[in-house]
């Protein structure tokens, strides 16, 4: 349904005929860690996330899994191989 509380005119899964069903009856504004994310939009009532009604919960245990501005790096751990054992495996 279309949001009628803080993100007026936007499609929202938490809206019902009786109003917003989310905890507290409205979405929470973005936190400082969300600055630069492509999912945050500015409305008349403030900046809100398109993907999450409470962005602070997404950042509670580390990086937000929906953040577009955070780059994750994977460490490749190289292990030293003993040349004697390697020759025996062939």
PDB file with one MODEL, atoms N, CA, C and O in Angstrom:
MODEL        1
ATOM      1  N   UNK A   1       0.832  -1.179   0.000  1.00  0.00           N
ATOM      2  CA  UNK A   1       0.000   0.000   0.000  1.00  0.00           C
ATOM      3  C   UNK A   1       0.882   1.249   0.000  1.00  0.00           C
ATOM      4  O   UNK A   1       2.083   1.177   0.260  1.00  0.00           O
ATOM      5  N   UNK A   2       0.288   2.349  -0.285  1.00  0.00           N
ATOM      6  CA  UNK A   2       0.992   3.627  -0.323  1.00  0.00           C
ATOM      7  C   UNK A   2       1.103   4.182   1.096  1.00  0.00           C
ATOM      8  O   UNK A   2       0.126   4.207   1.845  1.00  0.00           O
ATOM      9  N   UNK A   3       2.315   4.627   1.450  1.00  0.00           N
ATOM     10  CA  UNK A   3       2.577   5.168   2.787  1.00  0.00           C
ATOM     11  C   UNK A   3       1.858   6.506   2.964  1.00  0.00           C
ATOM     12  O   UNK A   3       1.825   7.340   2.059  1.00  0.00           O
ATOM     13  N   UNK A   4       1.289   6.686   4.144  1.00  0.00           N
ATOM     14  CA  UNK A   4       0.611   7.948   4.442  1.00  0.00           C
ATOM     15  C   UNK A   4       1.195   8.627   5.682  1.00  0.00           C
ATOM     16  O   UNK A   4       0.674   9.646   6.135  1.00  0.00           O
ATOM     17  N   UNK A   5       2.281   8.061   6.235  1.00  0.00           N
ATOM     18  CA  UNK A   5       2.842   8.643   7.449  1.00  0.00           C
ATOM     19  C   UNK A   5       4.056   9.508   7.133  1.00  0.00           C
ATOM     20  O   UNK A   5       3.907  10.719   6.967  1.00  0.00           O
ATOM     21  N   UNK A   6       5.250   8.930   7.045  1.00  0.00           N
ATOM     22  CA  UNK A   6       6.461   9.742   6.858  1.00  0.00           C
ATOM     23  C   UNK A   6       6.979   9.731   5.423  1.00  0.00           C
ATOM     24  O   UNK A   6       7.577  10.712   4.982  1.00  0.00           O
ATOM     25  N   UNK A   7       6.760   8.637   4.683  1.00  0.00           N
ATOM     26  CA  UNK A   7       7.215   8.545   3.294  1.00  0.00           C
ATOM     27  C   UNK A   7       6.005   8.616   2.372  1.00  0.00           C
ATOM     28  O   UNK A   7       5.713   7.659   1.655  1.00  0.00           O
ATOM     29  N   UNK A   8       5.323   9.709   2.386  1.00  0.00           N
ATOM     30  CA  UNK A   8       4.069   9.859   1.658  1.00  0.00           C
ATOM     31  C   UNK A   8       4.251   9.656   0.161  1.00  0.00           C
ATOM     32  O   UNK A   8       5.141  10.235  -0.462  1.00  0.00           O
ATOM     33  N   UNK A   9       3.382   8.816  -0.400  1.00  0.00           N
ATOM     34  CA  UNK A   9       3.408   8.562  -1.832  1.00  0.00           C
ATOM     35  C   UNK A   9       4.269   7.384  -2.234  1.00  0.00           C
ATOM     36  O   UNK A   9       4.242   7.002  -3.403  1.00  0.00           O
ATOM     37  N   UNK A  10       5.033   6.785  -1.332  1.00  0.00           N
ATOM     38  CA  UNK A  10       5.904   5.652  -1.628  1.00  0.00           C
ATOM     39  C   UNK A  10       5.202   4.343  -1.273  1.00  0.00           C
ATOM     40  O   UNK A  10       4.388   4.295  -0.351  1.00  0.00           O
ATOM     41  N   UNK A  11       5.524   3.293  -2.006  1.00  0.00           N
ATOM     42  CA  UNK A  11       4.991   1.967  -1.724  1.00  0.00           C
ATOM     43  C   UNK A  11       5.651   1.422  -0.455  1.00  0.00           C
ATOM     44  O   UNK A  11       6.869   1.514  -0.303  1.00  0.00           O
ATOM     45  N   UNK A  12       4.853   0.857   0.454  1.00  0.00           N
ATOM     46  CA  UNK A  12       5.378   0.363   1.731  1.00  0.00           C
ATOM     47  C   UNK A  12       4.673  -0.941   2.090  1.00  0.00           C
ATOM     48  O   UNK A  12       3.450  -1.040   1.988  1.00  0.00           O
ATOM     49  N   UNK A  13       5.449  -1.942   2.512  1.00  0.00           N
ATOM     50  CA  UNK A  13       4.866  -3.236   2.887  1.00  0.00           C
ATOM     51  C   UNK A  13       4.238  -3.197   4.271  1.00  0.00           C
ATOM     52  O   UNK A  13       3.460  -4.088   4.612  1.00  0.00           O
ATOM     53  N   UNK A  14       4.548  -2.204   5.064  1.00  0.00           N
ATOM     54  CA  UNK A  14       4.023  -2.109   6.425  1.00  0.00           C
ATOM     55  C   UNK A  14       2.701  -1.353   6.514  1.00  0.00           C
ATOM     56  O   UNK A  14       2.074  -1.329   7.573  1.00  0.00           O
ATOM     57  N   UNK A  15       2.276  -0.741   5.421  1.00  0.00           N
ATOM     58  CA  UNK A  15       1.025   0.016   5.457  1.00  0.00           C
ATOM     59  C   UNK A  15      -0.167  -0.921   5.318  1.00  0.00           C
ATOM     60  O   UNK A  15      -0.131  -1.886   4.554  1.00  0.00           O
ATOM     61  N   UNK A  16      -1.214  -0.623   6.062  1.00  0.00           N
ATOM     62  CA  UNK A  16      -2.485  -1.341   5.991  1.00  0.00           C
ATOM     63  C   UNK A  16      -3.593  -0.297   5.931  1.00  0.00           C
ATOM     64  O   UNK A  16      -3.335   0.905   5.991  1.00  0.00           O
ATOM     65  N   UNK A  17      -4.806  -0.766   5.814  1.00  0.00           N
ATOM     66  CA  UNK A  17      -5.936   0.162   5.750  1.00  0.00           C
ATOM     67  C   UNK A  17      -6.081   0.941   7.054  1.00  0.00           C
ATOM     68  O   UNK A  17      -6.605   2.054   7.056  1.00  0.00           O
ATOM     69  N   UNK A  18      -5.617   0.359   8.170  1.00  0.00           N
ATOM     70  CA  UNK A  18      -5.730   1.017   9.472  1.00  0.00           C
ATOM     71  C   UNK A  18      -4.536   1.913   9.783  1.00  0.00           C
ATOM     72  O   UNK A  18      -4.556   2.636  10.780  1.00  0.00           O
ATOM     73  N   UNK A  19      -3.498   1.880   8.953  1.00  0.00           N
ATOM     74  CA  UNK A  19      -2.306   2.696   9.186  1.00  0.00           C
ATOM     75  C   UNK A  19      -1.044   1.854   9.154  1.00  0.00           C
ATOM     76  O   UNK A  19      -1.065   0.708   8.704  1.00  0.00           O
ATOM     77  N   UNK A  20       0.025   2.407   9.619  1.00  0.00           N
ATOM     78  CA  UNK A  20       1.320   1.724   9.600  1.00  0.00           C
ATOM     79  C   UNK A  20       1.349   0.623  10.656  1.00  0.00           C
ATOM     80  O   UNK A  20       1.002   0.848  11.815  1.00  0.00           O
ATOM     81  N   UNK A  21       1.772  -0.580  10.231  1.00  0.00           N
ATOM     82  CA  UNK A  21       1.837  -1.725  11.137  1.00  0.00           C
ATOM     83  C   UNK A  21       3.214  -1.884  11.766  1.00  0.00           C
ATOM     84  O   UNK A  21       3.400  -2.760  12.611  1.00  0.00           O
ATOM     85  N   UNK A  22       4.179  -1.066  11.380  1.00  0.00           N
ATOM     86  CA  UNK A  22       5.530  -1.218  11.924  1.00  0.00           C
ATOM     87  C   UNK A  22       5.554  -0.768  13.374  1.00  0.00           C
ATOM     88  O   UNK A  22       4.699   0.005  13.806  1.00  0.00           O
ATOM     89  N   UNK A  23       6.529  -1.248  14.119  1.00  0.00           N
ATOM     90  CA  UNK A  23       6.725  -0.916  15.529  1.00  0.00           C
ATOM     91  C   UNK A  23       6.711   0.596  15.733  1.00  0.00           C
ATOM     92  O   UNK A  23       7.563   1.296  15.186  1.00  0.00           O
ATOM     93  N   UNK A  24       5.793   1.092  16.483  1.00  0.00           N
ATOM     94  CA  UNK A  24       5.711   2.524  16.738  1.00  0.00           C
ATOM     95  C   UNK A  24       4.850   3.269  15.741  1.00  0.00           C
ATOM     96  O   UNK A  24       4.544   4.441  15.960  1.00  0.00           O
ATOM     97  N   UNK A  25       4.448   2.634  14.657  1.00  0.00           N
ATOM     98  CA  UNK A  25       3.557   3.256  13.699  1.00  0.00           C
ATOM     99  C   UNK A  25       4.205   4.145  12.668  1.00  0.00           C
ATOM    100  O   UNK A  25       3.506   4.848  11.938  1.00  0.00           O
ATOM    101  N   UNK A  26       5.544   4.136  12.584  1.00  0.00           N
ATOM    102  CA  UNK A  26       6.217   4.926  11.554  1.00  0.00           C
ATOM    103  C   UNK A  26       7.642   4.434  11.365  1.00  0.00           C
ATOM    104  O   UNK A  26       8.204   3.785  12.247  1.00  0.00           O
ATOM    105  N   UNK A  27       8.227   4.744  10.209  1.00  0.00           N
ATOM    106  CA  UNK A  27       9.614   4.380   9.917  1.00  0.00           C
ATOM    107  C   UNK A  27      10.559   5.313  10.661  1.00  0.00           C
ATOM    108  O   UNK A  27      10.218   6.456  10.963  1.00  0.00           O
ATOM    109  N   UNK A  28      11.751   4.803  10.949  1.00  0.00           N
ATOM    110  CA  UNK A  28      12.772   5.598  11.628  1.00  0.00           C
ATOM    111  C   UNK A  28      13.670   6.271  10.592  1.00  0.00           C
ATOM    112  O   UNK A  28      13.900   5.698   9.527  1.00  0.00           O
ATOM    113  N   UNK A  29      14.181   7.462  10.872  1.00  0.00           N
ATOM    114  CA  UNK A  29      15.088   8.140   9.919  1.00  0.00           C
ATOM    115  C   UNK A  29      16.442   7.432   9.849  1.00  0.00           C
ATOM    116  O   UNK A  29      16.796   6.649  10.731  1.00  0.00           O
ATOM    117  N   UNK A  30      17.184   7.722   8.792  1.00  0.00           N
ATOM    118  CA  UNK A  30      18.490   7.090   8.598  1.00  0.00           C
ATOM    119  C   UNK A  30      19.479   7.562   9.660  1.00  0.00           C
ATOM    120  O   UNK A  30      19.331   8.643  10.230  1.00  0.00           O
ATOM    121  N   UNK A  31      20.485   6.736   9.914  1.00  0.00           N
ATOM    122  CA  UNK A  31      21.534   7.067  10.879  1.00  0.00           C
ATOM    123  C   UNK A  31      22.737   7.627  10.119  1.00  0.00           C
ATOM    124  O   UNK A  31      22.748   7.630   8.888  1.00  0.00           O
ATOM    125  N   UNK A  32      23.742   8.099  10.845  1.00  0.00           N
ATOM    126  CA  UNK A  32      24.925   8.707  10.221  1.00  0.00           C
ATOM    127  C   UNK A  32      25.673   7.727   9.325  1.00  0.00           C
ATOM    128  O   UNK A  32      26.265   8.137   8.326  1.00  0.00           O
ATOM    129  N   UNK A  33      25.658   6.444   9.665  1.00  0.00           N
ATOM    130  CA  UNK A  33      26.371   5.447   8.869  1.00  0.00           C
ATOM    131  C   UNK A  33      25.745   5.251   7.495  1.00  0.00           C
ATOM    132  O   UNK A  33      26.393   4.722   6.592  1.00  0.00           O
ATOM    133  N   UNK A  34      24.507   5.666   7.326  1.00  0.00           N
ATOM    134  CA  UNK A  34      23.802   5.518   6.043  1.00  0.00           C
ATOM    135  C   UNK A  34      24.139   6.617   5.049  1.00  0.00           C
ATOM    136  O   UNK A  34      23.704   6.547   3.899  1.00  0.00           O
ATOM    137  N   UNK A  35      24.897   7.626   5.448  1.00  0.00           N
ATOM    138  CA  UNK A  35      25.218   8.735   4.553  1.00  0.00           C
ATOM    139  C   UNK A  35      25.993   8.214   3.344  1.00  0.00           C
ATOM    140  O   UNK A  35      27.011   7.537   3.494  1.00  0.00           O
ATOM    141  N   UNK A  36      25.514   8.530   2.168  1.00  0.00           N
ATOM    142  CA  UNK A  36      26.155   8.098   0.927  1.00  0.00           C
ATOM    143  C   UNK A  36      25.526   6.858   0.318  1.00  0.00           C
ATOM    144  O   UNK A  36      25.935   6.440  -0.765  1.00  0.00           O
ATOM    145  N   UNK A  37      24.566   6.268   0.964  1.00  0.00           N
ATOM    146  CA  UNK A  37      23.901   5.066   0.450  1.00  0.00           C
ATOM    147  C   UNK A  37      22.880   5.465  -0.610  1.00  0.00           C
ATOM    148  O   UNK A  37      22.208   6.488  -0.477  1.00  0.00           O
ATOM    149  N   UNK A  38      22.766   4.663  -1.650  1.00  0.00           N
ATOM    150  CA  UNK A  38      21.813   4.954  -2.721  1.00  0.00           C
ATOM    151  C   UNK A  38      20.379   4.622  -2.335  1.00  0.00           C
ATOM    152  O   UNK A  38      19.446   5.037  -3.024  1.00  0.00           O
ATOM    153  N   UNK A  39      20.186   3.889  -1.259  1.00  0.00           N
ATOM    154  CA  UNK A  39      18.847   3.494  -0.834  1.00  0.00           C
ATOM    155  C   UNK A  39      18.162   4.546   0.037  1.00  0.00           C
ATOM    156  O   UNK A  39      16.957   4.451   0.269  1.00  0.00           O
ATOM    157  N   UNK A  40      18.890   5.532   0.520  1.00  0.00           N
ATOM    158  CA  UNK A  40      18.264   6.559   1.359  1.00  0.00           C
ATOM    159  C   UNK A  40      17.673   7.651   0.467  1.00  0.00           C
ATOM    160  O   UNK A  40      18.302   8.111  -0.486  1.00  0.00           O
ATOM    161  N   UNK A  41      16.454   8.050   0.802  1.00  0.00           N
ATOM    162  CA  UNK A  41      15.766   9.091   0.053  1.00  0.00           C
ATOM    163  C   UNK A  41      15.337  10.184   1.015  1.00  0.00           C
ATOM    164  O   UNK A  41      15.044   9.925   2.182  1.00  0.00           O
ATOM    165  N   UNK A  42      15.305  11.403   0.512  1.00  0.00           N
ATOM    166  CA  UNK A  42      14.899  12.534   1.324  1.00  0.00           C
ATOM    167  C   UNK A  42      13.454  12.894   1.014  1.00  0.00           C
ATOM    168  O   UNK A  42      13.073  13.080  -0.141  1.00  0.00           O
ATOM    169  N   UNK A  43      12.663  12.986   2.074  1.00  0.00           N
ATOM    170  CA  UNK A  43      11.262  13.380   1.963  1.00  0.00           C
ATOM    171  C   UNK A  43      11.074  14.670   2.748  1.00  0.00           C
ATOM    172  O   UNK A  43      12.030  15.191   3.323  1.00  0.00           O
ATOM    173  N   UNK A  44       9.862  15.185   2.777  1.00  0.00           N
ATOM    174  CA  UNK A  44       9.584  16.426   3.514  1.00  0.00           C
ATOM    175  C   UNK A  44       9.824  16.251   5.006  1.00  0.00           C
ATOM    176  O   UNK A  44      10.187  17.204   5.696  1.00  0.00           O
ATOM    177  N   UNK A  45       9.621  15.033   5.505  1.00  0.00           N
ATOM    178  CA  UNK A  45       9.766  14.779   6.939  1.00  0.00           C
ATOM    179  C   UNK A  45      11.171  14.363   7.332  1.00  0.00           C
ATOM    180  O   UNK A  45      11.449  14.224   8.523  1.00  0.00           O
ATOM    181  N   UNK A  46      12.074  14.158   6.367  1.00  0.00           N
ATOM    182  CA  UNK A  46      13.459  13.783   6.655  1.00  0.00           C
ATOM    183  C   UNK A  46      13.967  12.742   5.677  1.00  0.00           C
ATOM    184  O   UNK A  46      13.331  12.479   4.656  1.00  0.00           O
ATOM    185  N   UNK A  47      15.120  12.144   5.987  1.00  0.00           N
ATOM    186  CA  UNK A  47      15.717  11.108   5.139  1.00  0.00           C
ATOM    187  C   UNK A  47      15.363   9.737   5.691  1.00  0.00           C
ATOM    188  O   UNK A  47      15.498   9.473   6.886  1.00  0.00           O
ATOM    189  N   UNK A  48      14.905   8.868   4.791  1.00  0.00           N
ATOM    190  CA  UNK A  48      14.494   7.524   5.180  1.00  0.00           C
ATOM    191  C   UNK A  48      15.047   6.508   4.205  1.00  0.00           C
ATOM    192  O   UNK A  48      15.310   6.819   3.043  1.00  0.00           O
ATOM    193  N   UNK A  49      15.223   5.278   4.693  1.00  0.00           N
ATOM    194  CA  UNK A  49      15.753   4.185   3.887  1.00  0.00           C
ATOM    195  C   UNK A  49      14.617   3.516   3.117  1.00  0.00           C
ATOM    196  O   UNK A  49      13.535   3.301   3.663  1.00  0.00           O
ATOM    197  N   UNK A  50      14.867   3.186   1.840  1.00  0.00           N
ATOM    198  CA  UNK A  50      13.873   2.487   1.031  1.00  0.00           C
ATOM    199  C   UNK A  50      13.763   1.012   1.405  1.00  0.00           C
ATOM    200  O   UNK A  50      12.706   0.406   1.234  1.00  0.00           O
ATOM    201  N   UNK A  51      14.843   0.435   1.910  1.00  0.00           N
ATOM    202  CA  UNK A  51      14.881  -1.002   2.139  1.00  0.00           C
ATOM    203  C   UNK A  51      14.560  -1.417   3.572  1.00  0.00           C
ATOM    204  O   UNK A  51      14.142  -2.553   3.794  1.00  0.00           O
ATOM    205  N   UNK A  52      14.740  -0.546   4.532  1.00  0.00           N
ATOM    206  CA  UNK A  52      14.565  -0.927   5.929  1.00  0.00           C
ATOM    207  C   UNK A  52      13.794   0.150   6.682  1.00  0.00           C
ATOM    208  O   UNK A  52      14.083   1.336   6.529  1.00  0.00           O
ATOM    209  N   UNK A  53      12.811  -0.250   7.499  1.00  0.00           N
ATOM    210  CA  UNK A  53      12.067   0.746   8.261  1.00  0.00           C
ATOM    211  C   UNK A  53      12.848   1.283   9.463  1.00  0.00           C
ATOM    212  O   UNK A  53      12.555   2.372   9.957  1.00  0.00           O
ATOM    213  N   UNK A  54      13.844   0.520   9.937  1.00  0.00           N
ATOM    214  CA  UNK A  54      14.666   0.965  11.064  1.00  0.00           C
ATOM    215  C   UNK A  54      16.139   0.714  10.741  1.00  0.00           C
ATOM    216  O   UNK A  54      16.666  -0.345  11.081  1.00  0.00           O
ATOM    217  N   UNK A  55      16.816   1.669  10.090  1.00  0.00           N
ATOM    218  CA  UNK A  55      18.204   1.478   9.678  1.00  0.00           C
ATOM    219  C   UNK A  55      19.171   1.251  10.832  1.00  0.00           C
ATOM    220  O   UNK A  55      20.202   0.606  10.641  1.00  0.00           O
ATOM    221  N   UNK A  56      18.873   1.758  12.012  1.00  0.00           N
ATOM    222  CA  UNK A  56      19.780   1.578  13.145  1.00  0.00           C
ATOM    223  C   UNK A  56      19.930   0.107  13.506  1.00  0.00           C
ATOM    224  O   UNK A  56      20.996  -0.312  13.958  1.00  0.00           O
ATOM    225  N   UNK A  57      18.883  -0.679  13.313  1.00  0.00           N
ATOM    226  CA  UNK A  57      18.967  -2.112  13.593  1.00  0.00           C
ATOM    227  C   UNK A  57      19.882  -2.831  12.611  1.00  0.00           C
ATOM    228  O   UNK A  57      20.531  -3.814  12.968  1.00  0.00           O
ATOM    229  N   UNK A  58      19.935  -2.346  11.380  1.00  0.00           N
ATOM    230  CA  UNK A  58      20.809  -2.962  10.378  1.00  0.00           C
ATOM    231  C   UNK A  58      22.285  -2.725  10.694  1.00  0.00           C
ATOM    232  O   UNK A  58      23.130  -3.555  10.361  1.00  0.00           O
ATOM    233  N   UNK A  59      22.598  -1.598  11.332  1.00  0.00           N
ATOM    234  CA  UNK A  59      23.980  -1.259  11.651  1.00  0.00           C
ATOM    235  C   UNK A  59      24.386  -1.732  13.042  1.00  0.00           C
ATOM    236  O   UNK A  59      25.536  -1.539  13.437  1.00  0.00           O
ATOM    237  N   UNK A  60      23.488  -2.337  13.782  1.00  0.00           N
ATOM    238  CA  UNK A  60      23.737  -2.715  15.174  1.00  0.00           C
ATOM    239  C   UNK A  60      24.887  -3.713  15.318  1.00  0.00           C
ATOM    240  O   UNK A  60      25.717  -3.570  16.215  1.00  0.00           O
ATOM    241  N   UNK A  61      24.945  -4.713  14.452  1.00  0.00           N
ATOM    242  CA  UNK A  61      25.960  -5.768  14.572  1.00  0.00           C
ATOM    243  C   UNK A  61      27.056  -5.666  13.520  1.00  0.00           C
ATOM    244  O   UNK A  61      27.626  -6.684  13.127  1.00  0.00           O
ATOM    245  N   UNK A  62      27.353  -4.483  13.068  1.00  0.00           N
ATOM    246  CA  UNK A  62      28.384  -4.306  12.053  1.00  0.00           C
ATOM    247  C   UNK A  62      27.822  -3.545  10.873  1.00  0.00           C
ATOM    248  O   UNK A  62      26.968  -2.674  11.041  1.00  0.00           O
ATOM    249  N   UNK A  63      28.298  -3.870   9.669  1.00  0.00           N
ATOM    250  CA  UNK A  63      27.847  -3.178   8.466  1.00  0.00           C
ATOM    251  C   UNK A  63      26.450  -3.635   8.069  1.00  0.00           C
ATOM    252  O   UNK A  63      26.071  -4.786   8.289  1.00  0.00           O
ATOM    253  N   UNK A  64      25.706  -2.732   7.492  1.00  0.00           N
ATOM    254  CA  UNK A  64      24.375  -3.035   6.967  1.00  0.00           C
ATOM    255  C   UNK A  64      24.534  -3.899   5.722  1.00  0.00           C
ATOM    256  O   UNK A  64      25.354  -3.596   4.856  1.00  0.00           O
ATOM    257  N   UNK A  65      23.753  -4.978   5.628  1.00  0.00           N
ATOM    258  CA  UNK A  65      23.871  -5.861   4.472  1.00  0.00           C
ATOM    259  C   UNK A  65      23.229  -5.266   3.222  1.00  0.00           C
ATOM    260  O   UNK A  65      23.415  -5.800   2.128  1.00  0.00           O
ATOM    261  N   UNK A  66      22.489  -4.185   3.357  1.00  0.00           N
ATOM    262  CA  UNK A  66      21.835  -3.550   2.220  1.00  0.00           C
ATOM    263  C   UNK A  66      22.532  -2.271   1.781  1.00  0.00           C
ATOM    264  O   UNK A  66      22.095  -1.634   0.822  1.00  0.00           O
ATOM    265  N   UNK A  67      23.597  -1.884   2.454  1.00  0.00           N
ATOM    266  CA  UNK A  67      24.297  -0.629   2.156  1.00  0.00           C
ATOM    267  C   UNK A  67      25.004  -0.721   0.806  1.00  0.00           C
ATOM    268  O   UNK A  67      25.702  -1.695   0.525  1.00  0.00           O
ATOM    269  N   UNK A  68      24.818   0.294  -0.017  1.00  0.00           N
ATOM    270  CA  UNK A  68      25.456   0.314  -1.336  1.00  0.00           C
ATOM    271  C   UNK A  68      26.786   1.046  -1.323  1.00  0.00           C
ATOM    272  O   UNK A  68      27.543   0.953  -2.289  1.00  0.00           O
ATOM    273  N   UNK A  69      27.089   1.765  -0.261  1.00  0.00           N
ATOM    274  CA  UNK A  69      28.313   2.548  -0.218  1.00  0.00           C
ATOM    275  C   UNK A  69      29.428   1.856   0.559  1.00  0.00           C
ATOM    276  O   UNK A  69      30.534   2.390   0.639  1.00  0.00           O
ATOM    277  N   UNK A  70      29.170   0.687   1.131  1.00  0.00           N
ATOM    278  CA  UNK A  70      30.169  -0.053   1.903  1.00  0.00           C
ATOM    279  C   UNK A  70      30.740  -1.159   1.026  1.00  0.00           C
ATOM    280  O   UNK A  70      30.000  -1.984   0.492  1.00  0.00           O
ATOM    281  N   UNK A  71      32.040  -1.168   0.884  1.00  0.00           N
ATOM    282  CA  UNK A  71      32.713  -2.198   0.095  1.00  0.00           C
ATOM    283  C   UNK A  71      33.313  -3.232   1.045  1.00  0.00           C
ATOM    284  O   UNK A  71      34.065  -2.886   1.955  1.00  0.00           O
ATOM    285  N   UNK A  72      32.978  -4.491   0.828  1.00  0.00           N
ATOM    286  CA  UNK A  72      33.534  -5.558   1.648  1.00  0.00           C
ATOM    287  C   UNK A  72      34.738  -6.147   0.939  1.00  0.00           C
ATOM    288  O   UNK A  72      34.730  -6.331  -0.278  1.00  0.00           O
ATOM    289  N   UNK A  73      35.757  -6.436   1.701  1.00  0.00           N
ATOM    290  CA  UNK A  73      36.965  -7.028   1.145  1.00  0.00           C
ATOM    291  C   UNK A  73      37.141  -8.422   1.725  1.00  0.00           C
ATOM    292  O   UNK A  73      36.908  -8.653   2.911  1.00  0.00           O
ATOM    293  N   UNK A  74      37.549  -9.333   0.880  1.00  0.00           N
ATOM    294  CA  UNK A  74      37.778 -10.704   1.293  1.00  0.00           C
ATOM    295  C   UNK A  74      39.283 -10.928   1.329  1.00  0.00           C
ATOM    296  O   UNK A  74      39.978 -10.723   0.334  1.00  0.00           O
ATOM    297  N   UNK A  75      39.768 -11.347   2.471  1.00  0.00           N
ATOM    298  CA  UNK A  75      41.196 -11.605   2.604  1.00  0.00           C
ATOM    299  C   UNK A  75      41.507 -13.007   2.100  1.00  0.00           C
ATOM    300  O   UNK A  75      40.867 -13.981   2.498  1.00  0.00           O
ATOM    301  N   UNK A  76      42.491 -13.095   1.223  1.00  0.00           N
ATOM    302  CA  UNK A  76      42.938 -14.378   0.725  1.00  0.00           C
ATOM    303  C   UNK A  76      44.178 -14.740   1.520  1.00  0.00           C
ATOM    304  O   UNK A  76      45.209 -14.070   1.448  1.00  0.00           O
ATOM    305  N   UNK A  77      44.051 -15.808   2.271  1.00  0.00           N
ATOM    306  CA  UNK A  77      45.156 -16.213   3.118  1.00  0.00           C
ATOM    307  C   UNK A  77      45.991 -17.243   2.369  1.00  0.00           C
ATOM    308  O   UNK A  77      45.510 -18.318   2.010  1.00  0.00           O
ATOM    309  N   UNK A  78      47.256 -16.889   2.141  1.00  0.00           N
ATOM    310  CA  UNK A  78      48.150 -17.825   1.469  1.00  0.00           C
ATOM    311  C   UNK A  78      48.891 -18.621   2.526  1.00  0.00           C
ATOM    312  O   UNK A  78      49.403 -18.076   3.504  1.00  0.00           O
ATOM    313  N   UNK A  79      48.933 -19.905   2.305  1.00  0.00           N
ATOM    314  CA  UNK A  79      49.560 -20.792   3.275  1.00  0.00           C
ATOM    315  C   UNK A  79      50.891 -21.278   2.709  1.00  0.00           C
ATOM    316  O   UNK A  79      50.986 -21.629   1.534  1.00  0.00           O
ATOM    317  N   UNK A  80      51.896 -21.293   3.544  1.00  0.00           N
ATOM    318  CA  UNK A  80      53.207 -21.750   3.115  1.00  0.00           C
ATOM    319  C   UNK A  80      53.166 -23.268   2.981  1.00  0.00           C
ATOM    320  O   UNK A  80      52.684 -23.973   3.868  1.00  0.00           O
ATOM    321  N   UNK A  81      53.679 -23.755   1.859  1.00  0.00           N
ATOM    322  CA  UNK A  81      53.669 -25.183   1.590  1.00  0.00           C
ATOM    323  C   UNK A  81      55.082 -25.711   1.778  1.00  0.00           C
ATOM    324  O   UNK A  81      56.060 -25.155   1.277  1.00  0.00           O
ATOM    325  N   UNK A  82      55.146 -26.783   2.503  1.00  0.00           N
ATOM    326  CA  UNK A  82      56.429 -27.455   2.722  1.00  0.00           C
ATOM    327  C   UNK A  82      56.811 -28.159   1.420  1.00  0.00           C
ATOM    328  O   UNK A  82      56.052 -29.010   0.956  1.00  0.00           O
ATOM    329  N   UNK A  83      57.956 -27.838   0.815  1.00  0.00           N
ATOM    330  CA  UNK A  83      58.319 -28.418  -0.473  1.00  0.00           C
ATOM    331  C   UNK A  83      58.538 -29.942  -0.415  1.00  0.00           C
ATOM    332  O   UNK A  83      58.294 -30.633  -1.404  1.00  0.00           O
ATOM    333  N   UNK A  84      58.985 -30.458   0.705  1.00  0.00           N
ATOM    334  CA  UNK A  84      59.202 -31.901   0.825  1.00  0.00           C
ATOM    335  C   UNK A  84      57.863 -32.649   0.799  1.00  0.00           C
ATOM    336  O   UNK A  84      57.728 -33.660   0.110  1.00  0.00           O
ATOM    337  N   UNK A  85      56.892 -32.156   1.539  1.00  0.00           N
ATOM    338  CA  UNK A  85      55.572 -32.791   1.559  1.00  0.00           C
ATOM    339  C   UNK A  85      54.870 -32.639   0.212  1.00  0.00           C
ATOM    340  O   UNK A  85      54.137 -33.535  -0.208  1.00  0.00           O
ATOM    341  N   UNK A  86      55.083 -31.536  -0.452  1.00  0.00           N
ATOM    342  CA  UNK A  86      54.472 -31.309  -1.748  1.00  0.00           C
ATOM    343  C   UNK A  86      55.016 -32.271  -2.782  1.00  0.00           C
ATOM    344  O   UNK A  86      54.269 -32.739  -3.640  1.00  0.00           O
ATOM    345  N   UNK A  87      56.270 -32.567  -2.719  1.00  0.00           N
ATOM    346  CA  UNK A  87      56.869 -33.497  -3.687  1.00  0.00           C
ATOM    347  C   UNK A  87      56.377 -34.920  -3.429  1.00  0.00           C
ATOM    348  O   UNK A  87      56.266 -35.702  -4.374  1.00  0.00           O
ATOM    349  N   UNK A  88      56.083 -35.272  -2.202  1.00  0.00           N
ATOM    350  CA  UNK A  88      55.574 -36.613  -1.887  1.00  0.00           C
ATOM    351  C   UNK A  88      54.125 -36.795  -2.339  1.00  0.00           C
ATOM    352  O   UNK A  88      53.707 -37.920  -2.609  1.00  0.00           O
ATOM    353  N   UNK A  89      53.369 -35.732  -2.424  1.00  0.00           N
ATOM    354  CA  UNK A  89      51.962 -35.816  -2.827  1.00  0.00           C
ATOM    355  C   UNK A  89      51.815 -36.094  -4.319  1.00  0.00           C
ATOM    356  O   UNK A  89      50.786 -36.609  -4.758  1.00  0.00           O
ATOM    357  N   UNK A  90      52.812 -35.763  -5.077  1.00  0.00           N
ATOM    358  CA  UNK A  90      52.742 -35.959  -6.533  1.00  0.00           C
ATOM    359  C   UNK A  90      52.945 -37.377  -6.811  1.00  0.00           C
ATOM    360  O   UNK A  90      52.929 -37.787  -7.971  1.00  0.00           O
TER     361      UNK A  90
ENDMDL
END
